[in-house]
């Protein structure tokens, strides 16, 4: 039992510390323009679309409405320039 527990702890530590993959492109994709639908209710907030890495390229995923989260604010995703090119920083609740 102790050996199993030690194995699980070691596995968790290595996976928790594993670096997240960062995908960089030479040119930033063009800005996507679309019509935002009407909110479904007064307690909703617009979550802007997001660029997701799929099949070797960034692909646009449309935005959507979500219920507001008490005590949190939505931080928009954005492109960040690096020495190797552009990378997408996803939006998130903070």
Secondary structure as the mmCIF struct_conf table of DSSP 4:
data_model
#
loop_
_struct_conf.conf_type_id
_struct_conf.id
_struct_conf.beg_label_comp_id
_struct_conf.beg_label_asym_id
_struct_conf.beg_label_seq_id
_struct_conf.end_label_comp_id
_struct_conf.end_label_asym_id
_struct_conf.end_label_seq_id
HELX_RH_AL_P HELX_RH_AL_P1 UNK A 2 UNK A 17
BEND BEND1 UNK A 18 UNK A 18
HELX_LH_PP_P HELX_LH_PP_P1 UNK A 19 UNK A 21
STRN STRN1 UNK A 24 UNK A 25
BEND BEND2 UNK A 26 UNK A 27
HELX_LH_PP_P HELX_LH_PP_P2 UNK A 28 UNK A 32
HELX_LH_PP_P HELX_LH_PP_P3 UNK A 35 UNK A 39
BEND BEND3 UNK A 40 UNK A 41
TURN_TY1_P TURN_TY1_P1 UNK A 42 UNK A 43
STRN STRN2 UNK A 44 UNK A 47
STRN STRN3 UNK A 50 UNK A 54
TURN_TY1_P TURN_TY1_P2 UNK A 55 UNK A 56
STRN STRN4 UNK A 57 UNK A 61
STRN STRN5 UNK A 64 UNK A 67
TURN_TY1_P TURN_TY1_P3 UNK A 70 UNK A 71
STRN STRN6 UNK A 74 UNK A 75
HELX_LH_PP_P HELX_LH_PP_P4 UNK A 76 UNK A 77
STRN STRN7 UNK A 78 UNK A 82
TURN_TY1_P TURN_TY1_P4 UNK A 83 UNK A 84
STRN STRN8 UNK A 85 UNK A 89
STRN STRN9 UNK A 92 UNK A 93
#
